[in-house]
Amino acid sequence: MTPAELTILGLIAEQPRHGYDLEQVIEHRGIRRWTEIGFSSIYYVLTKLEGRGLIEPDVARAGTKSRRVFHATSVGRHAAEEGAVKFIADQRTVAHPVLVGLANLPLISEEDYVDALRRRLKWIETRISAVIAAERSQSPLARPAREVFSYSLSLLEAERLWLATRVQVSNE
């Protein structure tokens, strides 16, 4: 199961939703910051999940195709549970573009390196503020959302700390 499929299935398992509702939740929760789900791909993923028997339209709330409300089947709930456990326990290293840049440090001047670090630090601080604001605007949060925000902030804070020490000690 792809991250987009699991995310959409999980949102539907959380409560029945239609495509536009999914878009609103994805946008409101900032889900696109950590997984690739384009607006146009939502309906594609819904079709795939329905075809695999993981979701089905709610016949009591039937409407136009774009407003069909889907709920997770028992097979879908089980698949979402298994998928969530698998993703949490996944031990693959995620490639990070910063590492590619750092591996090529001999190609750039110290001044350019420090400038790049400062720009990234400013961006990280902006992201931290945005994540905190998003978290506060959605309070009270369900446990899954709290955990996503907590994990995201922890990673951003760790990178901010690393960047701040590098910008201060630039003659290594």
C-alpha positions in Angstrom: 0.0 0.0 0.0 1.3 3.4 -0.9 1.5 6.3 1.6 -1.3 8.1 -0.2 -3.5 5.0 -0.2 -2.9 4.4 3.5 -3.5 8.0 4.3 -6.8 8.2 2.4 -7.9 4.8 3.7 -7.1 5.9 7.3 -9.1 9.1 6.9 -12.1 7.1 5.6 -11.7 4.6 8.5 -11.7 7.5 10.9 -15.1 8.6 9.5 -17.0 8.2 6.3 -15.9 10.9 3.8 -16.4 12.0 0.2 -13.6 13.2 -2.1 -14.0 16.9 -1.5 -14.2 16.3 2.3 -10.9 14.3 2.0 -9.3 17.3 0.2 -10.4 19.6 3.0 -9.1 17.4 5.7 -5.8 16.9 3.9 -5.4 20.6 3.4 -6.5 21.5 7.0 -4.2 19.0 8.6 -1.2 19.8 6.4 -0.9 16.3 5.3 0.8 17.3 2.0 3.8 18.4 4.0 4.6 14.7 4.7 3.1 12.7 1.9 2.3 13.2 -1.8 -1.4 13.4 -2.3 -2.5 15.7 -5.1 -6.1 16.9 -5.3 -6.5 15.1 -8.7 -5.1 11.9 -7.2 -7.7 11.6 -4.5 -10.4 10.3 -6.8 -7.9 7.9 -8.4 -6.9 6.5 -5.0 -10.6 6.2 -4.1 -11.3 4.2 -7.2 -8.3 1.9 -6.4 -9.4 1.4 -2.8 -12.9 0.7 -3.9 -11.8 -1.8 -6.5 -9.8 -3.7 -3.9 -12.8 -3.9 -1.6 -11.2 -1.7 1.1 -13.9 1.1 0.9 -17.4 1.2 -0.4 -19.9 4.0 -1.0 -22.6 4.6 1.6 -25.8 3.8 -0.3 -27.9 5.6 2.2 -26.0 8.9 1.3 -25.8 8.3 -2.4 -25.3 11.3 -4.6 -23.3 12.3 -7.6 -20.1 10.3 -8.2 -17.9 13.2 -6.8 -20.1 13.4 -3.7 -20.3 9.7 -3.0 -19.5 9.1 0.7 -17.2 6.2 1.3 -16.7 4.1 4.4 -14.1 1.5 5.2 -15.0 -2.1 4.9 -13.9 -4.5 7.6 -11.2 -5.7 5.2 -10.2 -2.0 4.7 -10.0 -1.4 8.4 -7.8 -4.4 8.8 -5.6 -3.4 5.9 -5.3 0.2 7.3 -4.3 -1.3 10.7 -1.7 -3.6 9.1 -0.4 -0.8 6.9 -0.1 1.6 9.8 1.9 -0.9 11.9 4.1 -1.6 8.9 4.8 2.1 8.2 5.6 2.9 11.8 8.0 -0.1 12.1 9.6 0.6 8.6 13.4 0.7 9.0 14.3 2.2 5.7 16.5 5.2 5.7 14.8 8.2 4.1 17.1 10.0 1.7 17.5 13.7 2.5 18.6 16.3 -0.1 20.7 18.0 2.6 23.0 15.0 2.7 23.7 15.2 -1.0 24.7 18.8 -0.6 26.9 18.0 2.4 28.6 15.2 0.5 29.6 17.8 -2.0 31.0 20.4 0.3 34.5 20.5 -1.4 32.7 22.1 -4.4 31.6 25.2 -2.5 33.2 28.1 -0.6 32.9 28.3 3.2 30.9 31.6 2.7 28.4 29.9 0.4 28.1 27.0 2.8 27.4 29.2 5.8 24.9 31.3 3.7 23.1 28.1 2.6 23.0 26.9 6.3 21.5 30.3 7.4 18.9 30.2 4.6 17.9 26.6 5.6 17.8 27.6 9.3 15.5 30.5 8.5 13.3 28.1 6.5 13.3 25.6 9.3 12.3 28.2 11.9 9.4 29.3 9.6 8.3 25.7 9.2 8.4 25.2 13.0 6.2 28.3 13.5 3.8 27.0 10.8 3.5 23.6 12.3 2.9 25.0 15.8 0.3 27.4 14.4 -1.4 24.5 12.5 -1.4 22.4 15.7 -2.9 25.1 17.8 -5.6 25.9 15.2 -6.8 22.3 15.3 -6.9 21.9 19.1 -8.1 19.7 20.6 -6.4 17.0 18.5 -7.0 13.3 18.2 -4.1 11.2 19.2 -2.9 10.4 15.6 -2.8 14.1 14.8 -0.9 14.9 18.1 1.6 12.2 17.2 2.2 13.5 13.7 2.7 17.0 15.0 4.9 15.8 17.8 7.1 13.8 15.5 7.3 16.5 12.9 8.3 19.2 15.5 10.9 16.9 17.0 12.6 16.4 13.6 12.4 20.1 12.8 13.8 21.0 16.3 16.7 18.6 15.9 17.6 20.0 12.5 17.3 23.6 13.9 19.7 22.7 16.7 22.2 21.1 14.2 22.0 24.1 11.9 22.4 26.6 14.7 25.6 24.9 15.9 27.0 24.8 12.3 26.3 28.4 11.6 28.0 29.5 14.8 31.0 27.2 14.3 31.7 27.8 10.6 35.5 27.1 10.6 35.4 23.3 10.8 
